[in-house]
Amino acid sequence: MLRSANFVAGHHLALFVGGGQYFAALIAAVDAALHEVRLETYIFHFDAQGAEVAAALERAALRGVAVYLVMDGVGTPLVPPDWQRRWNASGVHWHQYAPLGHLGLLIPGRWRRMHRKLCVVDNACAFCGGINVVDDWLDPYLGPLQSPRLDYAVKVQGPLVRQCHEVMAQLWARLEAKLPLEQLRWREIRKRWPLVVWRAPSPVAEGGHPPLAGSLAALVLRDNVRHRRRIERAYLKAIGTARHDIVLANAYFLPGARLRRALKHAVQRGVRVRVVVQGQYEYFMQYHATRPVLGELARAGVEIYEYIPGFLHAKVAVMDRMWATVGSSNLDPLSLLLAREANVVVYDAGFAQRLDADLCTVINTSTRRWDLESDAQRPWHQRWQDWLAFGLMRVLLFFSGNRY
């Protein structure tokens, strides 16, 4: 299982469950920044918690910290004029990644989005996960929620931080230069945006769980240049070497043929496989296209659990209570074939068991087990919608130039 990622030793890790824990730690780190803050997010929503993050970036820039912010042009189509003025006046440098323009998503090339959620502060600590800058109790499109969104993030201190900084600086350089990413060499990027001085990691973490000493960790990226299938391959290798237990929680779970085969083969060799998926109806494609796949996996012996209290937004997994990942990548075509994603993969029993315990609590208290008989008894028009959505997804992938 160690071969599933390029692990590096010497990391301190802190796990955060939900935006409450995560934003408190993020804002504290930004307020303590001395040199530089880099933040990437798919959604930056200027609700109460989003405004607190926006204000922390403003405060950092006003005291002379270099602040670089990238938001996706679909996830964050509009920055309020008041915050544009405040950020510009304070010196916050910000970009919207690939704004849609007049034709929007009618152009398949614009389906490639910046979906990762990363932050690096002073090249001393990094945050990675699935949590957008949006309140857990609010959906930017649906409004207030009855229950908080379930999601995870991790804070990393150690050698991985430098890797996070490099990939974020590379993306910023591309946006500034308006050049394809492959035309910019790293030595050119370092001349334009030099790295801040490396600081040794501190064993103290803000909020969440206490950090772990000396953990093995790896940054696994997905992009459209050199790392097209790295996240999928990391999952495939970890699933293929699991011997006892696999727990996945994924908001938009629509795995391709390779991942489905890997999960079914794991069941055949005696591994218990549990998958937590979205139980609430959110989008037509998200809800209906996944159901044929969930039925296929359930018939093969995979335990499927639907998260009921609210919206699931997690993208996490644990294998054999030793290997774990926390990140932005869903197991669906958009994340695995089109979007820029970032996951932290950890090989450490303490961290994996901590995440595993939280996921088991979720399964035991907040889910319902997928029932094949009940699913088969649904009205015919609902089952017809399932296959319509699944077929439409395959057609859209064909026009995007991808096979899944």
C-alpha positions as a printed NumPy array, in Angstrom:
array([[  0.   ,   0.   ,   0.   ],
       [  2.974,   2.33 ,   0.496],
       [  3.49 ,   2.285,  -3.27 ],
       [  0.122,   3.986,  -3.89 ],
       [  1.72 ,   7.415,  -3.415],
       [  5.159,   8.996,  -3.009],
       [  5.098,   9.244,   0.777],
       [  7.429,  11.575,   2.668],
       [  8.037,  11.273,   6.408],
       [  8.041,  13.957,   9.084],
       [  4.562,  15.484,   9.051],
       [  2.292,  16.814,  11.767],
       [ -1.378,  16.433,  10.853],
       [ -4.651,  17.779,  12.242],
       [ -8.054,  16.579,  11.063],
       [-11.001,  18.994,  10.869],
       [-14.623,  17.916,  10.604],
       [-16.882,  20.601,   9.143],
       [-16.407,  24.267,   8.391],
       [-16.617,  25.348,  12.025],
       [-13.344,  23.656,  12.964],
       [-11.704,  24.349,   9.617],
       [-12.444,  28.076,   9.334],
       [-11.324,  28.74 ,  12.906],
       [ -7.939,  27.134,  12.149],
       [ -7.645,  28.776,   8.728],
       [ -8.401,  32.278,  10.002],
       [ -5.993,  31.831,  12.943],
       [ -3.212,  30.808,  10.535],
       [ -3.905,  33.747,   8.195],
       [ -3.972,  36.193,  11.121],
       [ -0.574,  34.866,  12.246],
       [  0.976,  35.062,   8.763],
       [  4.177,  37.078,   8.44 ],
       [  5.11 ,  36.749,   4.768],
       [  2.646,  35.073,   2.421],
       [ -0.815,  33.492,   2.144],
       [ -1.979,  31.485,  -0.869],
       [ -5.576,  30.253,  -1.039],
       [ -7.422,  28.306,  -3.741],
       [-11.109,  27.432,  -3.55 ],
       [-13.874,  26.397,  -5.899],
       [-16.569,  28.371,  -4.056],
       [-15.988,  31.595,  -2.135],
       [-19.388,  32.611,  -0.812],
       [-19.565,  35.879,   1.082],
       [-21.904,  34.702,   3.836],
       [-21.075,  35.175,   7.525],
       [-18.2  ,  32.669,   7.597],
       [-17.011,  33.555,   4.102],
       [-16.888,  37.224,   5.073],
       [-14.726,  36.311,   8.078],
       [-12.235,  34.569,   5.779],
       [-12.354,  37.493,   3.33 ],
       [-11.693,  39.917,   6.177],
       [ -8.745,  37.824,   7.409],
       [ -7.187,  38.006,   3.93 ],
       [ -7.753,  41.766,   3.925],
       [ -6.121,  42.163,   7.358],
       [ -3.098,  40.131,   6.244],
       [ -2.618,  42.245,   3.11 ],
       [ -2.942,  45.495,   5.075],
       [ -0.059,  44.516,   7.351],
       [  2.17 ,  43.742,   4.341],
       [  1.635,  40.013,   3.842],
       [  1.545,  38.915,   0.177],
       [ -1.919,  37.415,  -0.361],
       [ -2.813,  35.412,  -3.476],
       [ -6.365,  34.112,  -3.943],
       [ -7.763,  31.975,  -6.782],
       [-11.494,  31.212,  -7.081],
       [-13.12 ,  29.152,  -9.816],
       [-15.189,  31.073, -12.35 ],
       [-18.107,  28.621, -12.106],
       [-18.074,  28.028,  -8.378],
       [-17.577,  31.753,  -7.725],
       [-19.01 ,  33.608, -10.728],
       [-19.318,  36.956,  -8.914],
       [-17.283,  38.724,  -6.243],
       [-19.442,  41.428,  -4.614],
       [-18.309,  44.928,  -5.682],
       [-17.746,  45.938,  -2.065],
       [-15.288,  43.085,  -1.529],
       [-13.594,  43.796,  -4.839],
       [-12.939,  47.342,  -3.64 ],
       [-11.766,  46.205,  -0.202],
       [ -9.41 ,  43.569,  -1.567],
       [ -7.998,  45.873,  -4.22 ],
       [ -7.483,  48.682,  -1.711],
       [ -5.74 ,  46.408,   0.81 ],
       [ -3.512,  44.728,  -1.785],
       [ -5.073,  41.261,  -1.965],
       [ -4.143,  39.708,  -5.328],
       [ -7.066,  37.676,  -6.658],
       [ -8.076,  35.85 ,  -9.826],
       [-11.141,  34.024, -11.07 ],
       [-10.092,  30.828, -12.806],
       [-11.54 ,  30.485, -16.327],
       [-14.608,  32.76 , -16.211],
       [-17.309,  31.333, -18.442],
       [-18.075,  34.249, -20.741],
       [-21.21 ,  34.485, -22.887],
       [-21.413,  30.877, -24.102],
       [-20.789,  29.429, -20.652],
       [-20.559,  25.655, -20.358],
       [-21.766,  25.133, -23.935],
       [-18.073,  24.911, -24.835],
       [-16.772,  21.488, -23.602],
       [-13.291,  22.892, -22.961],
       [-14.764,  25.04 , -20.205],
       [-15.866,  21.972, -18.256],
       [-12.281,  21.779, -16.954],
       [-12.544,  23.572, -13.623],
       [-10.296,  24.473, -10.672],
       [-11.933,  22.394,  -7.943],
       [ -9.121,  21.981,  -5.407],
       [ -9.189,  23.588,  -1.954],
       [ -5.673,  24.449,  -0.825],
       [ -4.092,  27.044,   1.414],
       [ -0.437,  27.616,   2.298],
       [  0.628,  30.109,   4.957],
       [  4.253,  31.283,   5.167],
       [  5.329,  28.   ,   3.569],
       [  4.999,  26.594,   7.097],
       [  1.563,  24.984,   7.057],
       [ -0.91 ,  23.866,   4.426],
       [ -4.625,  23.083,   4.439],
       [ -6.25 ,  20.624,   2.05 ],
       [ -9.707,  19.108,   1.87 ],
       [-13.155,  19.353,   0.409],
       [-14.417,  22.387,   2.309],
       [-15.259,  25.435,   0.219],
       [-15.416,  28.92 ,   1.709],
       [-19.129,  28.696,   2.454],
       [-21.127,  28.284,   5.663],
       [-21.992,  24.669,   6.585],
       [-25.606,  25.722,   7.108],
       [-25.99 ,  27.45 ,   3.743],
       [-26.106,  26.34 ,   0.126],
       [-25.157,  29.114,  -2.344],
       [-27.994,  28.037,  -4.642],
       [-30.613,  26.483,  -2.35 ],
       [-30.301,  28.852,   0.605],
       [-30.35 ,  27.876,   4.327],
       [-30.   ,  24.172,   5.165],
       [-31.827,  22.25 ,   7.874],
       [-28.667,  20.358,   8.861],
       [-24.99 ,  21.248,   8.413],
       [-22.991,  19.986,   5.451],
       [-20.607,  17.122,   6.283],
       [-17.06 ,  17.625,   5.035],
       [-13.418,  17.212,   6.068],
       [-10.077,  19.008,   5.809],
       [ -6.561,  18.406,   7.047],
       [ -3.803,  20.741,   8.197],
       [ -0.282,  19.638,   7.296],
       [  3.043,  20.796,   8.685],
       [  6.185,  19.323,   7.166],
       [  7.842,  18.762,   3.774],
       [  4.506,  18.47 ,   1.952],
       [  3.887,  22.168,   2.491],
       [  6.582,  23.11 ,   0.018],
       [  4.993,  20.912,  -2.654],
       [  1.638,  22.595,  -2.084],
       [  3.289,  25.996,  -2.39 ],
       [  4.977,  25.075,  -5.658],
       [  1.815,  23.849,  -7.386],
       [ -0.121,  26.907,  -6.216],
       [  2.624,  29.279,  -7.369],
       [  2.664,  27.498, -10.727],
       [ -1.064,  27.992, -11.218],
       [ -0.806,  31.65 , -10.21 ],
       [  2.026,  32.179, -12.684],
       [ -0.08 ,  30.707, -15.459],
       [ -3.006,  32.995, -14.617],
       [ -0.782,  36.064, -14.451],
       [  1.068,  35.298, -17.675],
       [ -2.078,  34.1  , -19.499],
       [ -0.056,  31.188, -20.875],
       [ -0.756,  27.44 , -20.989],
       [  0.671,  25.816, -17.887],
       [  3.122,  23.619, -19.799],
       [  4.864,  26.737, -21.242],
       [  6.026,  27.886, -17.814],
       [  9.08 ,  26.243, -16.297],
       [  9.493,  26.108, -12.536],
       [ 12.74 ,  28.11 , -12.564],
       [ 10.877,  30.945, -14.32 ],
       [  8.118,  30.824, -11.72 ],
       [ 10.629,  31.049,  -8.869],
       [ 12.138,  34.194, -10.402],
       [  8.735,  35.882, -10.584],
       [  7.338,  34.659,  -7.258],
       [ 10.215,  33.592,  -4.969],
       [  9.522,  31.182,  -2.132],
       [  9.416,  32.503,   1.412],
       [ 11.887,  31.139,   3.943],
       [ 11.087,  27.629,   5.125],
       [ 10.128,  27.405,   8.776],
       [ 10.248,  24.213,  10.807],
       [  6.827,  22.736,  11.558],
       [  5.334,  23.367,  14.957],
       [  3.795,  20.466,  16.883],
       [  0.857,  22.657,  17.91 ],
       [ -2.336,  22.68 ,  15.81 ],
       [ -5.293,  25.015,  16.114],
       [ -8.655,  23.324,  16.697],
       [ -9.616,  19.903,  15.457],
       [ -7.63 ,  16.971,  16.796],
       [ -4.088,  17.135,  18.186],
       [ -1.382,  16.634,  15.554],
       [  0.531,  13.434,  14.986],
       [  4.315,  13.304,  15.001],
       [  6.256,  12.046,  12.042],
       [  3.375,  10.886,   9.82 ],
       [  3.997,   9.696,   6.248],
       [  2.053,  11.821,   3.759],
       [  1.868,  12.59 ,   0.045],
       [  0.254,  15.286,  -2.084],
       [ -1.633,  13.687,  -4.98 ],
       [ -2.792,  16.022,  -7.742],
       [ -5.08 ,  15.736, -10.729],
       [ -4.709,  18.173, -13.638],
       [ -4.929,  18.214, -17.417],
       [ -1.18 ,  18.28 , -18.103],
       [  1.039,  15.746, -16.323],
       [ -1.194,  14.298, -13.611],
       [ -4.304,  13.211, -15.464],
       [ -4.983,   9.992, -13.499],
       [ -2.839,  10.202, -10.37 ],
       [ -5.713,  10.413,  -7.881],
       [ -7.593,   7.56 ,  -9.546],
       [ -4.431,   5.44 ,  -9.566],
       [ -3.786,   6.161,  -5.888],
       [ -7.275,   4.883,  -5.091],
       [ -6.872,   1.837,  -7.34 ],
       [ -3.563,   0.807,  -5.757],
       [ -4.843,   1.315,  -2.215],
       [ -8.061,  -0.619,  -2.912],
       [ -6.081,  -3.361,  -4.666],
       [ -3.822,  -3.909,  -1.64 ],
       [ -6.484,  -3.587,   1.085],
       [ -6.885,  -6.787,   3.101],
       [ -9.556,  -6.144,   5.728],
       [-11.639,  -2.992,   5.503],
       [-12.397,  -0.125,   3.095],
       [-14.53 ,   2.895,   4.022],
       [-15.273,   5.587,   1.422],
       [-17.349,   8.739,   1.848],
       [-17.873,  10.586,  -1.405],
       [-20.414,  13.252,  -2.221],
       [-20.587,  12.662,  -5.977],
       [-19.887,   8.963,  -6.295],
       [-19.952,   7.762,  -9.895],
       [-16.822,   5.617, -10.292],
       [-15.683,   4.394, -13.676],
       [-15.261,   0.772, -14.713],
       [-11.759,   0.415, -13.24 ],
       [-12.774,   1.616,  -9.778],
       [-15.954,  -0.471,  -9.812],
       [-13.956,  -3.585, -10.688],
       [-11.437,  -2.845,  -7.944],
       [-14.171,  -2.516,  -5.313],
       [-15.886,  -5.723,  -6.462],
       [-12.585,  -7.632,  -6.478],
       [-11.916,  -6.405,  -2.938],
       [-15.247,  -7.883,  -1.808],
       [-14.425, -11.166,  -3.564],
       [-11.188, -11.531,  -1.617],
       [-12.971, -10.986,   1.704],
       [-12.54 ,  -7.218,   2.268],
       [-15.47 ,  -5.422,   3.861],
       [-16.262,  -2.429,   1.626],
       [-18.523,   0.377,   2.886],
       [-19.414,   3.436,   0.819],
       [-21.209,   6.503,   2.185],
       [-22.996,   8.513,  -0.517],
       [-25.35 ,  11.45 ,  -0.757],
       [-28.843,  10.545,   0.381],
       [-30.457,  13.898,  -0.346],
       [-31.651,  14.941,  -3.793],
       [-29.428,  17.833,  -4.898],
       [-29.086,  17.711,  -8.702],
       [-30.769,  15.538, -11.329],
       [-27.515,  14.111, -12.706],
       [-25.917,  13.672,  -9.271],
       [-28.903,  11.765,  -7.918],
       [-30.11 ,   9.68 , -10.851],
       [-26.906,   8.844, -12.787],
       [-25.341,   7.271,  -9.701],
       [-28.17 ,   4.856,  -8.909],
       [-27.432,   2.217, -11.604],
       [-23.809,   2.15 , -10.401],
       [-24.824,   1.884,  -6.732],
       [-27.152,  -1.005,  -7.581],
       [-24.354,  -2.801,  -9.444],
       [-21.983,  -2.447,  -6.485],
       [-24.63 ,  -3.444,  -3.935],
       [-25.357,  -6.637,  -5.881],
       [-21.625,  -7.416,  -5.754],
       [-21.605,  -7.157,  -1.947],
       [-20.478,  -3.547,  -1.427],
       [-22.326,  -1.985,   1.519],
       [-23.909,   1.298,   0.392],
       [-25.047,   3.84 ,   2.998],
       [-26.972,   7.012,   2.191],
       [-26.239,  10.058,   4.361],
       [-29.603,  11.402,   5.53 ],
       [-29.429,  14.44 ,   7.898],
       [-28.085,  16.926,   5.349],
       [-25.802,  17.259,   2.357],
       [-22.69 ,  15.118,   2.197],
       [-19.713,  16.937,   0.676],
       [-16.881,  14.708,   1.922],
       [-14.187,  13.198,  -0.3  ],
       [-12.372,  10.885,   2.117],
       [-11.378,   7.235,   2.407],
       [ -9.706,   4.822,   4.827],
       [ -8.153,   1.447,   3.942],
       [ -7.264,  -1.118,   6.622],
       [ -7.218,   1.7  ,   9.2  ],
       [ -3.723,   2.555,   7.974],
       [ -4.086,   4.387,   4.619],
       [ -6.289,   7.487,   4.443],
       [ -6.996,  10.356,   2.088],
       [ -8.647,  13.744,   2.56 ],
       [ -9.092,  16.051,  -0.396],
       [-11.22 ,  17.735,  -3.019],
       [-11.608,  14.903,  -5.534],
       [-14.935,  13.162,  -5.93 ],
       [-14.985,   9.733,  -7.53 ],
       [-16.911,  10.914, -10.573],
       [-16.044,  11.906, -14.163],
       [-15.837,  15.639, -13.451],
       [-13.198,  15.227, -10.74 ],
       [-11.287,  12.295, -12.213],
       [-11.223,  13.447, -15.847],
       [-11.69 ,  17.212, -16.046],
       [-11.026,  19.201, -12.873],
       [ -7.917,  20.33 , -11.026],
       [ -7.974,  18.434,  -7.742],
       [ -5.725,  17.937,  -4.715],
       [ -5.772,  15.164,  -2.114],
       [ -3.483,  14.521,   0.828],
       [ -2.806,  10.807,   1.27 ],
       [ -1.592,   9.63 ,   4.67 ],
       [  0.   ,   6.35 ,   5.706],
       [ -0.332,   6.484,   9.465],
       [ -2.383,   4.291,  11.804],
       [ -3.243,   7.079,  14.237],
       [ -4.62 ,   9.447,  11.595],
       [ -6.394,   6.689,   9.654],
       [ -8.042,   5.282,  12.786],
       [ -9.181,   8.755,  13.796],
       [-10.871,   9.319,  10.434],
       [-12.204,   5.755,  10.41 ],
       [-13.819,   6.251,  13.827],
       [-15.567,   9.409,  12.65 ],
       [-16.846,   7.724,   9.491],
       [-18.099,   4.716,  11.482],
       [-20.01 ,   7.081,  13.763],
       [-21.556,   8.703,  10.704],
       [-22.561,   5.295,   9.305],
       [-24.049,   4.138,  12.595],
       [-25.97 ,   7.317,  13.427],
       [-26.695,   9.246,  10.23 ],
       [-27.224,   6.844,   7.319],
       [-29.648,   4.28 ,   5.939],
       [-28.471,   1.093,   4.262],
       [-29.134,   0.814,   0.524],
       [-31.793,  -1.837,  -0.008],
       [-31.833,  -3.567,  -3.388],
       [-35.427,  -4.757,  -3.035],
       [-36.753,  -1.306,  -2.179],
       [-34.772,   0.252,  -5.007],
       [-36.216,  -2.234,  -7.506],
       [-39.759,  -1.402,  -6.352],
       [-39.488,   2.289,  -7.13 ],
       [-41.91 ,   3.623,  -9.784],
       [-40.844,   2.869, -13.363],
       [-40.458,   6.55 , -14.248],
       [-37.861,   7.006, -11.491],
       [-35.864,   4.023, -12.74 ],
       [-36.187,   5.35 , -16.293],
       [-34.751,   8.68 , -15.116],
       [-31.779,   6.793, -13.631],
       [-30.827,   5.256, -16.968],
       [-31.568,   8.482, -18.836],
       [-29.174,  10.406, -16.57 ],
       [-26.531,   7.675, -16.807],
       [-26.77 ,   7.626, -20.609],
       [-26.664,  11.409, -20.805],
       [-23.523,  11.409, -18.677],
       [-21.851,   8.992, -21.089],
       [-22.823,  11.174, -24.065],
       [-21.428,  14.292, -22.4  ],
       [-18.159,  12.481, -21.696],
       [-17.939,  11.476, -25.357],
       [-18.273,  15.117, -26.456],
       [-15.657,  16.172, -23.922],
       [-13.193,  13.752, -25.517],
       [-12.948,  11.407, -22.524],
       [-13.612,   7.735, -21.902],
       [-14.61 ,   6.545, -18.438]])
